[in-house]
Amino acid sequence: MEGKHYRECDMIKTQTETFRGYGKVRSFGAQTAVECRFGGEVETVLAVSASATAAEAEADSGEVRYRGRARFFIVYEDADKKVCRAEKGVEFSAKAQDEGCCPACTARICLTAENISVRREGASVYLTALFGAEIELFCEQVFPYLTDGEFVAKRETVTLPIAHLCGGVTEAEDEFETEALGDILLHAETAGISSVSVQEGVLLAEGEVNLCILATKEDRLVSFERLIPFRAEIPCEAALSGRTGEAHVSVSDAVLHADSDEEAGKCRIAAELTLLAEGCVYEETAADAVADAFSTECELKLTFAELAGSVAEETVSATERISGKAALSAPVDFSDVFMAVTLQRAEANLVSSPDGRRAEGVAAATLLVLGADGAHRGIEISLPFSVPVREEGVSEVSAFVCGMSARQKQEGEIDAEATLKLTYRRERKTYARALSSAEEGEKLPVCDSAVSVCLPRAGDGLWELSKSLKKSPEDVTASNPDLVFPVKEGQRVIIYRKKSFGN
């Protein structure tokens, strides 16, 4: 039999370092409803739109509180069947509940109008916009890890992400010529990003703004669109070549100047857009950490630290042409004259299918028609789509639609076509795990035998085997030079121990 006794074990000495870095810790969504009242001059509502920007946001325990300003636009017929327009602004505040919120977090919010409802109460018309809020939380993350100690260590290099927030305001301008117009009734802007890159000192986001205009021309309603390219350079000290980033660009204000030349039958329009750009540059730092450890003299009580995050890798874009039968909010017939298609918009989500990943969603617009009675009507049309995702590894998609048209080939049915602009973002999940502390446990028994033979578990690697035997990997391989890892069923491992004999 093997004789055993217990040896003394001093306190384990360790060396510790602590990583501190800002990172994205959570993303979640919320909704808030904002209402606006218009007066009794509104007889028939033709088209409505709304937009919102968040003025400030504050994270607290379990919630994010934010304030913003919503702008409502309405095109309507009055009692004399004259087409008119109006707009109003509304200040609002809202809360978004999430258990991951805490006062140390920084919240970023992107607001999008998801739905607008219209109701009449007495002489007033109320517009209620449901705004979806995409909320991202950033916070300093702490990751303590051991770099060395009085133990047998398995070392690994862990990668730790750091997020550098940046933002700014930029402008885009365009000037173009159209046929002579009367009055601009409505304009709406949607920004889409085609690429994001990191250059020295700058996070660069490039893309297009789809400017949609509804106007009068003589006694008719007309609509047209203009794609305006933009280049948003967001200053960031952490922006270095080779790093990656992500960005979001929205139109916070748009001013249009129209100069008509009635004799030439032309109208020159100058568009001045104010763009709000928010971004994040990602840095990754490597740390040499102890991934696992054991002692040859005593049991160790091990504690591990974990750090999960994400890093944006690339933003790419694609263009798809879609067509099909559109769903209608109200019936049409051959007596209706199609006047304009305006307020184009789209939403998309990534889904998995047997044929691969697809971007699915709906493209929508407001169709303005002139009825046989001489009155205008606004009809909401929606065109569902499902297009293949040709880019590999994308995790998010956004979309906007332009050039949407509608025709009535068969009475009561509308065939719609549109150009879909898709923006895909690749995101890589990061995960780091390392030993954060090691405390002394019970002393290990000492074996007096000169040789021990053990049967390891099939599939064990050198580290797993060494840890189970409480022998360093060097000692295991020195005693078993022909051992192949991972070990197979039935293999034997021999452990030799040096013996000293007294006189």
ZIQUI-V649986 format. One line per field, one symbol per residue. ss: DSSP state (@ for helix, = for strand, . for the rest). phi: phi as a letter, one per 20 degrees, with the letter a starting at -180 (. if undefined). burial: I if it has 16 or more other ideal C-beta (glycine too) atoms within 10 Angstrom, else O. Layout:
ss->???
phi->???
burial->???
This chain:
ss->...===.......=========================.....=================..===============.....===============........================..==========================..============================....================..================..================........==================....=============================...============================.==........=================..===============.....=============.....==============.......=============================.===...=====......@@@@@@@@...@@@@@@@............=====.......
phi->.eecbdefcfffecdcccecbfbfdacbdbcbdcdcddeffeecfdbcbbbbceebbcecfmaddbdacdddccdbdefemeeccbbbdcebcbcceafefbffedddcddcfeacdcbdcmeddddcdeeededdddbfddcebedarebedddbedddecddfbardccccbcbdcfgdeceebbcccdcedbcbddfmbeddcrcdeedcdbdclddeccbcbedfccdddfbfefcgoedbcbccceebbcdddcedffemccddddddddedcbbdddcddceceeabbdedbfdedcddcbdabcfdbdccbccdcbqfeecebfcbffedfdbdclfbbcbcecdcgeofcecrbdcadedcdefendecdcedccfbbcfeeeemfcbbcbcdbmecbcdfdfnccedcaddddddcecdfdbcbbfdabdfdffefdeeffccccdfffnfefffffffelcfgfffffecfefddffdgnfdcddecfdcdef
burial->OOOOOOOOIOOIOIOOOOIOIIIIIIOIOIOIOIOIOIOOOIOIIIIIIIIIIIOOIOIOOOIIOIOIIIIIIIIIIOOOOOIIIOOOOIOIOIOIOIOOIOOOIIIIIIIIIOOIOOOOOOOOIOIOIOIIIIIIIIIOIOIIIIIOIIIIIIIOOIOIIIIIIIIOOIOIOIOOOIOOIIOIIIIIIIIIIIOIIIOOOIIIIIIIIIIIIIIOOOOOIIIIIIOIOIOIIIOIOIIOOOIIIIIIIIIOOIOOOIOIOOOOOOIOIOIOIOIIIIIIIIIOOOIOIIIIIIIOIIOIOIOOIOIOIIIIIIIIIIOIOIOOOIOIOOOIOOOIOIIIIIIIIIIIOOOOOOOOIIIIIIIIIIIIIIOOOOOIIIIIIOIOIOIOIOIOOIOIIIIIIIIIOIOIOOOOOIOIIIIIIIIIIIIIOIOIIIIIIIOIOOOIOOOOOOOOOOOIOOOIOIIIIIIOIIIOIOIIIOIIOOIOIOIOOOIOIOIOOOOOOOO
